[in-house]
Amino acid sequence: MRFALIDLGSNSARMTIAEINGNTATTLLKRREMTRLRQGMEEDMRLKERPMERTLQALRAFATEAKEQNAVILAAATAAVRSAANGREFCDRVLAETGIQLHIISGQKEAELDFLGIMQTLPEIENGLIVDTGGGSTELILFENRTLQEKISLPLGAASLYEQANTLKKAEETVRQGLLQVPFLDRAAKKPLIGIGGSVCCLWTAEQYFTGAQTELGGASLSPARAELLYQKLADMSPAERIHAGIEPGRSETVCFGILPCLTLLRQLSPPALSLSSSGLREGMLFTILQHGIKNFKKNLELF
């Protein structure tokens, strides 16, 4: 059976189509569109028409491709939709115009699925802290002996920090204050840090640009000092220069804001390295279906 797993975030819409045969899952294709759904939301916490239309266009294309692949669609909407005053109205519109039913998941559920996805793709890491920074929120997941111990979702995203703080200096203080709300951070000191999310993974894009490396993101890692240097280089560049360096146009203005939560944790916790991964929510969805079946997955999907 084939599934089209969609993650609708604040900056991008992503889809993975995978086929499950028995206890094995095979990824058939992956798609990503920069939609910037959260753009302009800070004004009144309502999704705006142009970002919604961009997103609908991407979802229409996803729905068409899923149909061509005979795949069952399962779609999760995260921070932008769950924090928008008109989020549920948008979900109704998506269903009417694309046939896709969006499930608005909580930050806690997002963190849980992130953890499951990472555990399937980084089997060598026993203990650590996962940091998932999207456009509208950051999820922190502490795990020990490959068992989830603590999780929290904070309103610290690339797009939200950019619109709220406007400058990196102000955003740094906002992130620092936000992390004071996390009671379990001391337990993560000196443990591996795993960064996921589009902005954080741009550190590897910068690494490739400045060194000429051609290594894939999977399994990539950076020393804290190297991550700091790459961040500073990106911060000193204009949006146009970042695009030239390989950063997507839809992320060129907000990328440094999205790196800040991870960078602040690197400074505070002194981990041995920063591991980067493109896995997360969709892989967690796939693993849950693989282990528990589609009926149990839908039944236990925690709605916000």
Backbone as CSV, one residue per row, in Angstrom:
resi,resn,N_x,N_y,N_z,CA_x,CA_y,CA_z,C_x,C_y,C_z
1,MET,0.849,-1.199,0.000,0.000,0.000,0.000,0.876,1.238,0.000
2,ARG,0.462,2.250,-0.751,1.244,3.470,-0.860,0.597,4.612,-0.067
3,PHE,1.468,5.428,0.538,1.005,6.566,1.319,1.734,7.826,0.866
4,ALA,0.996,8.920,0.776,1.576,10.235,0.531,1.514,11.003,1.839
5,LEU,2.659,11.209,2.460,2.743,11.847,3.772,3.125,13.305,3.574
6,ILE,2.248,14.200,3.995,2.441,15.630,3.769,2.655,16.345,5.097
7,ASP,3.682,17.171,5.124,3.991,18.019,6.280,3.832,19.460,5.821
8,LEU,2.777,20.114,6.283,2.545,21.506,5.917,3.042,22.404,7.041
9,GLY,4.174,23.034,6.807,4.772,23.893,7.815,4.532,25.362,7.533
10,SER,5.239,26.208,8.252,5.059,27.652,8.123,5.771,28.219,6.903
11,ASN,6.861,27.565,6.502,7.634,28.033,5.352,7.473,27.157,4.124
12,SER,7.297,25.856,4.340,7.307,24.935,3.206,6.251,23.851,3.357
13,ALA,5.919,23.267,2.214,5.066,22.086,2.165,5.921,20.950,1.621
14,ARG,5.894,19.814,2.307,6.743,18.682,1.918,5.876,17.435,1.799
15,MET,6.236,16.608,0.838,5.506,15.352,0.653,6.491,14.212,0.388
16,THR,6.276,13.103,1.076,6.993,11.864,0.818,5.970,10.803,0.423
17,ILE,6.197,10.153,-0.697,5.364,9.022,-1.090,6.173,7.749,-0.855
18,ALA,5.610,6.854,-0.058,6.305,5.620,0.311,5.365,4.432,0.136
19,GLU,5.962,3.279,-0.099,5.200,2.043,-0.247,5.534,1.101,0.895
20,ILE,4.508,0.571,1.539,4.695,-0.368,2.641,4.323,-1.768,2.179
21,ASN,5.265,-2.676,2.327,5.041,-4.094,2.051,5.467,-4.876,3.290
22,GLY,4.489,-5.413,4.026,4.810,-6.127,5.253,5.447,-5.201,6.262
23,ASN,6.679,-5.516,6.671,7.398,-4.699,7.654,8.425,-3.773,7.011
24,THR,8.316,-3.580,5.705,9.296,-2.774,4.979,8.636,-1.576,4.316
25,ALA,9.297,-0.430,4.433,8.819,0.785,3.780,9.873,1.265,2.787
26,THR,9.448,1.584,1.580,10.347,2.075,0.540,9.893,3.460,0.100
27,THR,10.785,4.416,0.177,10.468,5.769,-0.269,10.541,5.832,-1.784
28,LEU,9.476,6.292,-2.402,9.400,6.365,-3.861,9.773,7.741,-4.387
29,LEU,9.363,8.782,-3.687,9.714,10.137,-4.121,9.505,11.119,-2.985
30,LYS,10.172,12.270,-3.124,10.008,13.357,-2.168,9.816,14.662,-2.936
31,ARG,8.954,15.515,-2.399,8.713,16.814,-3.007,8.732,17.895,-1.922
32,ARG,9.143,19.089,-2.331,9.121,20.224,-1.399,8.835,21.502,-2.177
33,GLU,7.949,22.303,-1.615,7.645,23.609,-2.200,7.727,24.672,-1.110
34,MET,8.428,25.763,-1.398,8.473,26.886,-0.471,7.192,27.697,-0.636
35,THR,6.355,27.700,0.385,5.054,28.372,0.298,4.945,29.598,1.193
36,ARG,5.762,29.669,2.227,5.764,30.800,3.173,4.353,31.106,3.670
37,LEU,3.675,30.062,4.109,2.285,30.188,4.547,2.131,31.199,5.678
38,ARG,3.127,31.302,6.531,3.013,32.178,7.706,3.262,33.655,7.361
39,GLN,3.678,33.968,6.174,4.065,35.337,5.825,2.951,36.336,6.162
40,GLY,3.309,37.362,6.920,2.364,38.418,7.272,1.427,38.104,8.419
41,MET,1.596,36.950,9.047,0.646,36.533,10.078,0.737,37.335,11.374
42,GLU,1.930,37.866,11.663,2.125,38.521,12.956,1.216,39.731,13.146
43,GLU,0.739,40.283,12.062,-0.111,41.486,12.141,-1.365,41.232,12.966
44,ASP,-2.064,40.141,12.696,-3.309,39.849,13.418,-3.514,38.352,13.650
45,MET,-2.442,37.559,13.444,-2.477,36.102,13.627,-3.527,35.442,12.740
46,ARG,-3.652,35.950,11.525,-4.513,35.345,10.515,-3.691,35.044,9.266
47,LEU,-3.936,33.886,8.663,-3.297,33.544,7.404,-3.783,34.506,6.327
48,LYS,-2.840,34.975,5.499,-3.175,35.955,4.467,-3.442,35.269,3.122
49,GLU,-4.161,35.971,2.236,-4.655,35.371,1.003,-3.531,34.890,0.073
50,ARG,-2.527,35.701,-0.157,-1.481,35.288,-1.111,-0.701,34.066,-0.613
51,PRO,-0.272,34.032,0.649,0.382,32.800,1.133,-0.545,31.583,1.080
52,MET,-1.826,31.775,1.388,-2.764,30.649,1.316,-2.889,30.142,-0.119
53,GLU,-2.925,31.061,-1.081,-3.057,30.640,-2.475,-1.802,29.909,-2.949
54,ARG,-0.631,30.384,-2.528,0.610,29.666,-2.872,0.573,28.243,-2.327
55,THR,0.100,28.140,-1.096,0.047,26.834,-0.445,-0.964,25.922,-1.119
56,LEU,-2.107,26.461,-1.460,-3.120,25.674,-2.157,-2.596,25.173,-3.500
57,GLN,-1.847,26.006,-4.193,-1.266,25.589,-5.474,-0.333,24.401,-5.285
58,ALA,0.503,24.458,-4.238,1.421,23.344,-3.962,0.654,22.085,-3.585
59,LEU,-0.380,22.243,-2.772,-1.151,21.078,-2.330,-1.952,20.461,-3.473
60,ARG,-2.416,21.282,-4.409,-3.088,20.730,-5.582,-2.135,19.832,-6.368
61,ALA,-0.900,20.302,-6.527,0.095,19.508,-7.249,0.406,18.221,-6.497
62,PHE,0.511,18.306,-5.171,0.756,17.112,-4.359,-0.387,16.110,-4.526
63,ALA,-1.617,16.611,-4.479,-2.781,15.731,-4.587,-2.802,15.019,-5.934
64,THR,-2.451,15.747,-6.991,-2.420,15.145,-8.324,-1.375,14.045,-8.404
65,GLU,-0.187,14.315,-7.862,0.876,13.313,-7.916,0.550,12.105,-7.045
66,ALA,-0.059,12.344,-5.900,-0.458,11.228,-5.032,-1.469,10.341,-5.738
67,LYS,-2.410,10.965,-6.452,-3.418,10.204,-7.183,-2.766,9.375,-8.276
68,GLU,-1.803,9.960,-8.973,-1.090,9.239,-10.026,-0.335,8.035,-9.472
69,GLN,0.109,8.146,-8.211,0.859,7.067,-7.568,-0.050,6.108,-6.796
70,ASN,-1.360,6.335,-6.873,-2.323,5.514,-6.126,-1.987,5.476,-4.636
71,ALA,-1.667,6.647,-4.096,-1.246,6.743,-2.697,-2.335,7.374,-1.840
72,VAL,-2.519,6.829,-0.641,-3.437,7.395,0.349,-2.760,8.603,0.994
73,ILE,-3.442,9.730,1.016,-2.846,10.958,1.549,-3.108,11.082,3.045
74,LEU,-2.036,11.361,3.795,-2.125,11.711,5.211,-1.364,13.014,5.394
75,ALA,-2.058,14.062,5.816,-1.451,15.387,5.854,-1.535,15.994,7.243
76,ALA,-0.399,16.491,7.725,-0.318,17.142,9.031,0.043,18.607,8.845
77,ALA,-0.689,19.483,9.521,-0.401,20.912,9.520,0.165,21.279,10.884
78,THR,1.202,22.104,10.899,1.898,22.402,12.154,1.692,23.859,12.579
79,ALA,2.747,24.537,12.979,2.634,25.785,13.744,1.797,26.876,13.088
80,ALA,1.993,27.124,11.794,1.272,28.247,11.169,-0.235,28.054,11.261
81,VAL,-0.694,26.854,10.922,-2.140,26.610,10.906,-2.697,26.524,12.317
82,ARG,-1.965,25.871,13.227,-2.527,25.718,14.571,-2.540,27.026,15.352
83,SER,-1.704,27.996,14.986,-1.701,29.267,15.711,-2.506,30.353,15.009
84,ALA,-2.995,30.082,13.816,-3.757,31.089,13.069,-5.215,31.107,13.509
85,ALA,-5.764,32.300,13.636,-7.169,32.441,14.026,-8.094,31.822,12.984
86,ASN,-7.662,31.816,11.737,-8.464,31.234,10.654,-7.885,29.907,10.164
87,GLY,-7.145,29.213,11.047,-6.519,27.959,10.663,-7.510,26.892,10.240
88,ARG,-8.568,26.743,11.000,-9.556,25.706,10.664,-10.339,26.078,9.404
89,GLU,-10.573,27.358,9.190,-11.215,27.785,7.943,-10.336,27.423,6.753
90,PHE,-9.020,27.599,6.916,-8.093,27.252,5.842,-8.124,25.756,5.563
91,CYS,-8.199,24.949,6.623,-8.284,23.493,6.442,-9.527,23.119,5.644
92,ASP,-10.642,23.781,5.931,-11.879,23.531,5.180,-11.692,23.888,3.708
93,ARG,-11.000,24.969,3.476,-10.759,25.402,2.096,-9.842,24.423,1.367
94,VAL,-8.819,23.943,2.051,-7.909,22.951,1.460,-8.684,21.703,1.059
95,LEU,-9.552,21.240,1.941,-10.340,20.039,1.650,-11.244,20.262,0.442
96,ALA,-11.888,21.415,0.384,-12.814,21.707,-0.709,-12.101,21.851,-2.047
97,GLU,-10.899,22.441,-2.033,-10.220,22.752,-3.292,-9.220,21.696,-3.744
98,THR,-8.742,20.860,-2.814,-7.719,19.874,-3.192,-8.110,18.441,-2.842
99,GLY,-9.094,18.282,-1.959,-9.446,16.951,-1.498,-8.575,16.435,-0.377
100,ILE,-7.622,17.250,0.086,-6.710,16.852,1.154,-7.285,17.259,2.501
101,GLN,-7.404,16.312,3.418,-7.830,16.618,4.776,-6.600,16.902,5.629
102,LEU,-6.483,18.131,6.080,-5.355,18.519,6.927,-5.678,18.229,8.389
103,HIS,-4.790,17.518,9.061,-4.906,17.292,10.498,-4.001,18.305,11.199
104,ILE,-4.598,19.161,12.017,-3.794,20.134,12.765,-3.235,19.415,13.988
105,ILE,-1.924,19.213,14.020,-1.337,18.478,15.143,-0.731,19.444,16.153
106,SER,-0.713,19.032,17.394,-0.150,19.852,18.468,1.367,19.862,18.382
107,GLY,1.985,20.821,19.061,3.436,20.849,19.130,3.989,19.616,19.810
108,GLN,3.266,19.085,20.797,3.701,17.874,21.492,3.693,16.669,20.545
109,LYS,2.656,16.564,19.730,2.594,15.464,18.770,3.668,15.615,17.707
110,GLU,3.912,16.831,17.288,4.967,17.093,16.311,6.320,16.630,16.855
111,ALA,6.581,16.948,18.121,7.835,16.537,18.748,7.953,15.011,18.809
112,GLU,6.864,14.352,19.142,6.872,12.890,19.230,7.176,12.253,17.876
113,LEU,6.559,12.764,16.824,6.792,12.222,15.487,8.208,12.539,15.007
114,ASP,8.717,13.726,15.341,10.118,14.049,15.037,11.053,13.011,15.646
115,PHE,10.825,12.704,16.901,11.670,11.735,17.611,11.655,10.379,16.901
116,LEU,10.473,9.899,16.565,10.368,8.599,15.901,11.091,8.612,14.561
117,GLY,10.961,9.710,13.831,11.631,9.810,12.545,13.138,9.810,12.669
118,ILE,13.656,10.540,13.641,15.104,10.603,13.841,15.661,9.258,14.302
119,MET,14.946,8.576,15.161,15.433,7.293,15.671,15.596,6.256,14.553
120,GLN,14.818,6.399,13.493,14.933,5.450,12.384,16.096,5.770,11.453
121,THR,16.579,6.993,11.512,17.610,7.407,10.555,18.984,7.649,11.194
122,LEU,19.043,7.743,12.516,20.331,7.911,13.206,20.466,6.820,14.269
123,PRO,20.666,5.563,13.849,20.663,4.439,14.796,21.853,4.420,15.741
124,GLU,22.894,5.201,15.438,24.104,5.138,16.259,24.069,6.058,17.469
125,ILE,23.109,6.963,17.565,23.059,7.927,18.666,22.133,7.419,19.763
126,GLU,22.676,7.217,20.954,21.912,6.668,22.077,21.224,7.746,22.910
127,ASN,21.915,8.886,23.094,21.404,9.958,23.948,21.575,11.286,23.229
128,GLY,20.683,12.219,23.482,20.867,13.517,22.859,19.641,14.402,22.951
129,LEU,19.749,15.536,22.281,18.661,16.515,22.226,18.378,16.823,20.762
130,ILE,17.133,16.646,20.350,16.707,16.972,18.989,16.122,18.384,18.997
131,VAL,16.525,19.189,18.018,16.024,20.554,17.873,15.413,20.687,16.487
132,ASP,14.116,20.870,16.436,13.421,21.023,15.159,12.867,22.433,15.071
133,THR,13.528,23.268,14.269,13.060,24.645,14.093,12.416,24.803,12.731
134,GLY,11.145,25.095,12.736,10.420,25.361,11.502,10.195,26.850,11.352
135,GLY,9.172,27.201,10.601,8.889,28.612,10.401,8.206,29.264,11.586
136,GLY,7.418,28.464,12.351,6.639,29.063,13.422,6.928,28.551,14.811
137,SER,7.682,27.469,14.941,7.938,26.920,16.274,9.235,26.127,16.290
138,THR,9.699,25.850,17.499,10.845,24.966,17.713,10.426,23.881,18.686
139,GLU,10.652,22.631,18.298,10.393,21.494,19.186,11.723,20.984,19.728
140,LEU,11.762,20.751,21.028,12.940,20.167,21.681,12.557,18.812,22.239
141,ILE,13.369,17.802,21.941,13.079,16.433,22.379,14.337,15.845,23.013
142,LEU,14.270,15.542,24.283,15.381,14.909,24.991,15.162,13.403,24.992
143,PHE,16.203,12.651,24.613,16.088,11.200,24.659,17.326,10.593,25.314
144,GLU,17.107,9.510,26.025,18.175,8.776,26.709,17.974,7.294,26.466
145,ASN,19.058,6.605,26.122,18.976,5.185,25.762,17.921,4.963,24.683
146,ARG,17.857,5.917,23.751,16.936,5.868,22.600,15.469,5.834,23.020
147,THR,15.209,6.382,24.202,13.842,6.472,24.715,13.496,7.935,24.955
148,LEU,12.354,8.368,24.455,11.942,9.755,24.631,11.713,10.047,26.106
149,GLN,12.363,11.092,26.601,12.261,11.459,28.013,11.430,12.726,28.231
150,GLU,11.701,13.754,27.438,11.025,15.036,27.599,10.798,15.658,26.224
151,LYS,9.741,16.469,26.112,9.474,17.165,24.851,8.749,18.463,25.154
152,ILE,8.993,19.455,24.313,8.335,20.748,24.481,8.308,21.458,23.138
153,SER,7.291,22.268,22.914,7.193,23.084,21.713,7.202,24.548,22.117
154,LEU,8.064,25.331,21.489,8.201,26.750,21.806,7.875,27.594,20.570
155,PRO,7.272,28.765,20.739,6.920,29.622,19.604,8.123,30.388,19.066
156,LEU,9.164,29.650,18.710,10.408,30.247,18.218,10.718,29.665,16.846
157,GLY,10.178,30.274,15.805,10.401,29.793,14.451,11.116,30.823,13.608
158,ALA,11.622,30.390,12.455,12.364,31.299,11.586,11.504,32.489,11.149
159,ALA,10.304,32.200,10.678,9.440,33.282,10.188,8.882,34.127,11.328
160,SER,8.487,33.473,12.426,7.909,34.231,13.541,8.961,35.126,14.200
161,LEU,10.183,34.630,14.360,11.240,35.466,14.930,11.578,36.634,14.007
162,TYR,11.606,36.373,12.716,11.908,37.423,11.741,10.869,38.533,11.797
163,GLU,9.599,38.147,11.877,8.533,39.156,11.866,8.387,39.857,13.210
164,GLN,8.659,39.136,14.302,8.496,39.723,15.637,9.695,40.587,16.028
165,ALA,10.905,40.020,15.855,12.109,40.688,16.361,12.739,41.618,15.334
166,ASN,12.666,41.238,14.068,13.158,42.055,12.965,14.686,42.112,12.872
167,THR,15.386,42.123,14.006,16.852,42.110,13.977,17.358,40.861,14.697
168,LEU,18.532,40.401,14.281,19.096,39.200,14.882,19.432,39.421,16.359
169,LYS,19.848,40.619,16.700,20.183,40.899,18.100,18.954,40.745,18.995
170,LYS,17.825,41.301,18.555,16.591,41.165,19.325,16.125,39.708,19.340
171,ALA,16.288,39.031,18.208,15.868,37.630,18.127,16.691,36.758,19.061
172,GLU,17.989,37.039,19.184,18.837,36.267,20.108,18.307,36.348,21.528
173,GLU,17.887,37.525,21.945,17.361,37.685,23.301,16.020,36.972,23.444
174,THR,15.184,37.028,22.403,13.902,36.326,22.437,14.112,34.829,22.580
175,VAL,15.078,34.291,21.836,15.380,32.859,21.924,15.922,32.510,23.300
176,ARG,16.830,33.341,23.803,17.416,33.066,25.123,16.339,33.027,26.198
177,GLN,15.428,33.986,26.143,14.344,34.015,27.120,13.410,32.816,26.939
178,GLY,13.157,32.449,25.697,12.296,31.308,25.432,12.863,30.010,25.967
179,LEU,14.166,29.836,25.843,14.800,28.598,26.306,14.819,28.500,27.832
180,LEU,14.652,29.629,28.525,14.568,29.585,29.983,13.316,28.844,30.444
181,GLN,12.348,28.667,29.538,11.111,27.958,29.871,11.284,26.439,29.845
182,VAL,12.438,25.971,29.399,12.641,24.530,29.217,13.296,23.952,30.465
183,PRO,12.555,23.185,31.279,13.080,22.727,32.568,14.109,21.605,32.474
184,PHE,14.212,20.954,31.318,15.091,19.783,31.225,16.392,20.042,30.466
185,LEU,16.698,21.300,30.147,17.890,21.573,29.342,19.173,21.131,30.022
186,ASP,19.253,21.255,31.335,20.480,20.855,32.043,20.824,19.392,31.789
187,ARG,19.811,18.572,31.601,20.047,17.145,31.350,20.648,16.898,29.971
188,ALA,20.586,17.899,29.095,21.111,17.744,27.733,22.541,18.247,27.588
189,ALA,23.107,18.804,28.662,24.461,19.355,28.588,25.465,18.306,28.134
190,LYS,26.293,18.699,27.154,27.397,17.886,26.617,26.934,16.625,25.876
191,LYS,25.627,16.478,25.661,25.127,15.357,24.867,25.003,15.785,23.404
192,PRO,24.979,14.829,22.484,24.842,15.179,21.066,23.611,16.028,20.799
193,LEU,23.757,16.963,19.875,22.652,17.821,19.463,22.317,17.479,18.019
194,ILE,21.038,17.208,17.741,20.600,16.858,16.397,19.681,17.953,15.895
195,GLY,20.088,18.621,14.836,19.301,19.712,14.277,18.528,19.276,13.045
196,ILE,17.228,19.564,13.023,16.419,19.288,11.853,15.592,20.525,11.523
197,GLY,15.120,20.593,10.294,14.396,21.775,9.843,15.185,22.488,8.755
198,GLY,14.481,23.156,7.869,15.105,23.759,6.701,16.186,24.774,7.004
199,SER,15.964,25.649,7.978,16.950,26.691,8.274,18.238,26.112,8.823
200,VAL,18.121,25.193,9.777,19.314,24.598,10.388,20.123,23.840,9.342
201,CYS,19.425,23.138,8.450,20.125,22.370,7.425,20.831,23.279,6.418
202,CYS,20.470,24.563,6.398,21.177,25.510,5.533,22.620,25.719,5.984
203,LEU,22.932,25.355,7.227,24.329,25.395,7.658,25.175,24.467,6.784
204,TRP,24.597,23.334,6.396,25.334,22.404,5.544,25.417,22.938,4.112
205,THR,24.381,23.641,3.672,24.443,24.305,2.362,25.586,25.306,2.345
206,ALA,25.720,26.067,3.432,26.810,27.035,3.543,28.160,26.334,3.587
207,GLU,28.240,25.228,4.303,29.487,24.467,4.380,29.922,24.011,2.994
208,GLN,28.977,23.517,2.215,29.300,23.078,0.860,29.746,24.253,-0.009
209,TYR,29.101,25.387,0.160,29.449,26.562,-0.630,30.864,27.053,-0.317
210,PHE,31.191,27.136,0.954,32.482,27.701,1.333,33.646,26.727,1.180
211,THR,33.373,25.428,1.191,34.457,24.436,1.098,34.465,23.674,-0.221
212,GLY,33.358,23.738,-0.969,33.279,22.970,-2.205,32.943,21.510,-1.979
213,ALA,32.594,21.153,-0.746,32.252,19.763,-0.432,30.974,19.359,-1.156
214,GLN,30.878,18.082,-1.504,29.704,17.572,-2.197,29.008,16.476,-1.391
215,THR,29.285,16.403,-0.103,28.721,15.361,0.751,27.229,15.589,0.970
216,GLU,26.463,14.500,0.943,25.025,14.590,1.194,24.758,14.977,2.644
217,LEU,23.563,15.533,2.886,23.204,15.972,4.228,23.105,14.815,5.213
218,GLY,22.594,13.676,4.765,22.408,12.533,5.658,23.699,12.154,6.364
219,GLY,23.672,12.185,7.688,24.858,11.838,8.461,25.864,12.970,8.619
220,ALA,25.560,14.156,8.106,26.480,15.280,8.211,26.541,15.796,9.635
221,SER,27.706,16.300,10.026,27.861,16.899,11.350,28.854,18.045,11.276
222,LEU,28.709,18.969,12.212,29.586,20.129,12.305,30.031,20.298,13.740
223,SER,31.257,20.750,13.935,31.679,21.104,15.286,30.959,22.369,15.698
224,PRO,30.764,22.587,17.000,30.109,23.833,17.436,30.804,25.081,16.896
225,ALA,32.138,25.056,16.865,32.880,26.220,16.376,32.613,26.455,14.890
226,ARG,32.532,25.375,14.118,32.283,25.501,12.685,30.862,26.008,12.428
227,ALA,29.908,25.494,13.184,28.530,25.957,13.047,28.423,27.451,13.354
228,GLU,29.117,27.891,14.390,29.128,29.313,14.760,29.705,30.153,13.631
229,LEU,30.815,29.697,13.050,31.461,30.438,11.966,30.557,30.533,10.744
230,LEU,29.914,29.422,10.390,29.024,29.428,9.230,27.838,30.354,9.450
231,TYR,27.315,30.350,10.665,26.210,31.259,10.991,26.649,32.716,10.808
232,GLN,27.822,33.048,11.324,28.304,34.424,11.218,28.515,34.829,9.763
233,LYS,29.004,33.890,8.963,29.186,34.174,7.537,27.832,34.453,6.867
234,LEU,26.834,33.631,7.183,25.512,33.850,6.613,24.905,35.163,7.093
235,ALA,25.119,35.478,8.365,24.561,36.711,8.927,25.158,37.947,8.269
236,ASP,26.395,37.851,7.804,27.066,38.983,7.165,26.697,39.137,5.693
237,MET,25.970,38.162,5.154,25.611,38.198,3.739,24.247,38.851,3.540
238,SER,24.043,39.415,2.379,22.730,39.936,2.008,21.856,38.767,1.548
239,PRO,20.522,38.953,1.506,19.670,37.888,0.985,20.086,37.417,-0.407
240,ALA,20.488,38.352,-1.267,20.919,37.989,-2.618,22.191,37.135,-2.572
241,GLU,23.107,37.488,-1.687,24.344,36.703,-1.562,24.059,35.311,-1.015
242,ARG,23.088,35.206,-0.111,22.718,33.883,0.404,22.131,33.011,-0.695
243,ILE,21.318,33.604,-1.545,20.753,32.852,-2.665,21.877,32.356,-3.579
244,HIS,22.855,33.199,-3.831,24.015,32.809,-4.645,24.771,31.649,-3.997
245,ALA,24.738,31.609,-2.662,25.434,30.541,-1.936,24.630,29.245,-1.881
246,GLY,23.407,29.269,-2.407,22.614,28.046,-2.450,21.393,28.023,-1.549
247,ILE,21.180,29.104,-0.774,20.003,29.169,0.087,18.776,29.459,-0.781
248,GLU,17.678,28.757,-0.528,16.469,28.962,-1.324,15.967,30.396,-1.196
249,PRO,15.470,30.972,-2.290,14.966,32.349,-2.242,13.921,32.578,-1.157
250,GLY,13.035,31.622,-0.932,12.008,31.784,0.086,12.521,31.730,1.505
251,ARG,13.802,31.398,1.668,14.385,31.281,2.996,15.524,32.279,3.214
252,SER,15.868,33.038,2.183,17.077,33.850,2.242,17.020,34.963,3.286
253,GLU,15.818,35.478,3.592,15.707,36.556,4.577,15.614,36.030,6.001
254,THR,15.061,34.833,6.182,14.762,34.337,7.526,15.733,33.276,8.034
255,VAL,16.642,32.805,7.179,17.445,31.628,7.522,18.224,31.791,8.823
256,CYS,18.833,32.948,9.049,19.638,33.128,10.268,18.767,33.134,11.517
257,PHE,17.561,33.634,11.396,16.621,33.594,12.521,16.275,32.149,12.859
258,GLY,16.163,31.313,11.830,15.848,29.912,12.062,17.002,29.097,12.612
259,ILE,18.211,29.577,12.423,19.393,28.892,12.970,19.591,29.229,14.448
260,LEU,19.077,30.373,14.879,19.361,30.881,16.233,19.013,29.920,17.373
261,PRO,17.844,29.252,17.378,17.574,28.333,18.498,18.635,27.248,18.644
262,CYS,19.027,26.661,17.520,20.052,25.612,17.554,21.406,26.196,17.973
263,LEU,21.737,27.350,17.434,23.020,27.974,17.753,23.091,28.344,19.232
264,THR,22.003,28.861,19.782,21.974,29.218,21.199,22.193,27.991,22.077
265,LEU,21.600,26.866,21.682,21.798,25.619,22.434,23.237,25.122,22.304
266,LEU,23.849,25.301,21.148,25.261,24.943,20.990,26.120,25.741,21.974
267,ARG,25.816,27.011,22.120,26.575,27.871,23.029,26.343,27.483,24.489
268,GLN,25.119,27.115,24.829,24.777,26.858,26.226,25.152,25.446,26.693
269,LEU,25.014,24.467,25.806,25.114,23.063,26.227,26.450,22.404,25.909
270,SER,27.269,23.030,25.062,28.591,22.483,24.699,28.535,21.016,24.269
271,PRO,27.723,20.688,23.277,27.680,19.305,22.797,28.951,18.977,22.020
272,PRO,29.257,17.691,21.838,30.460,17.333,21.083,30.360,17.735,19.620
273,ALA,29.147,17.748,19.069,28.964,18.100,17.666,27.497,18.395,17.410
274,LEU,27.240,18.988,16.262,25.878,19.191,15.790,25.654,18.252,14.613
275,SER,24.772,17.288,14.792,24.401,16.396,13.698,23.199,16.993,12.971
276,LEU,23.194,16.881,11.655,22.120,17.451,10.847,21.352,16.341,10.152
277,SER,20.044,16.492,10.089,19.219,15.470,9.456,18.031,16.118,8.753
278,SER,17.693,15.581,7.589,16.512,16.037,6.865,15.283,15.218,7.241
279,SER,15.451,14.235,8.116,14.328,13.404,8.559,13.549,14.121,9.656
280,GLY,12.384,13.547,9.984,11.579,14.160,11.034,10.154,13.696,10.989
281,LEU,9.230,14.635,10.881,7.812,14.361,11.055,7.283,13.308,10.077
282,ARG,7.585,13.447,8.791,7.049,12.498,7.814,7.595,11.088,8.041
283,GLU,8.861,10.995,8.399,9.433,9.682,8.692,8.814,9.087,9.949
284,GLY,8.490,9.970,10.912,7.799,9.504,12.114,6.404,9.000,11.805
285,MET,5.699,9.680,10.911,4.386,9.229,10.480,4.480,7.860,9.816
286,LEU,5.466,7.711,8.940,5.631,6.446,8.216,5.950,5.302,9.167
287,PHE,6.835,5.552,10.138,7.204,4.508,11.086,6.003,4.104,11.944
288,THR,5.194,5.076,12.334,4.010,4.781,13.141,3.028,3.902,12.368
289,ILE,2.821,4.237,11.104,1.937,3.411,10.265,2.512,2.000,10.126
290,LEU,3.813,1.932,9.925,4.476,0.640,9.744,4.330,-0.236,10.984
291,GLN,4.435,0.363,12.162,4.395,-0.388,13.411,2.971,-0.681,13.902
292,HIS,2.058,0.249,13.688,0.744,0.140,14.320,-0.432,0.097,13.349
293,GLY,-0.158,0.300,12.064,-1.235,0.253,11.088,-1.922,1.592,10.915
294,ILE,-2.553,1.758,9.776,-3.158,3.034,9.434,-4.345,3.366,10.327
295,LYS,-5.139,2.375,10.711,-6.316,2.647,11.538,-5.911,3.182,12.903
296,ASN,-4.934,2.552,13.550,-4.467,3.015,14.860,-3.783,4.371,14.755
297,PHE,-3.082,4.595,13.636,-2.414,5.880,13.460,-3.445,7.004,13.432
298,LYS,-4.481,6.833,12.629,-5.520,7.862,12.548,-6.252,8.031,13.871
299,LYS,-6.511,6.904,14.531,-7.255,6.940,15.800,-6.482,7.690,16.878
300,ASN,-5.163,7.528,16.876,-4.339,8.129,17.926,-3.722,9.462,17.540
301,LEU,-4.086,9.959,16.370,-3.537,11.240,15.954,-4.076,12.326,16.865
302,GLU,-3.169,12.964,17.562,-3.561,13.989,18.542,-3.855,15.296,17.829
303,LEU,-5.074,15.750,17.886,-5.441,17.002,17.245,-5.258,18.171,18.210
304,PHE,-4.901,19.284,17.651,-4.697,20.480,18.472,-6.039,21.126,18.766
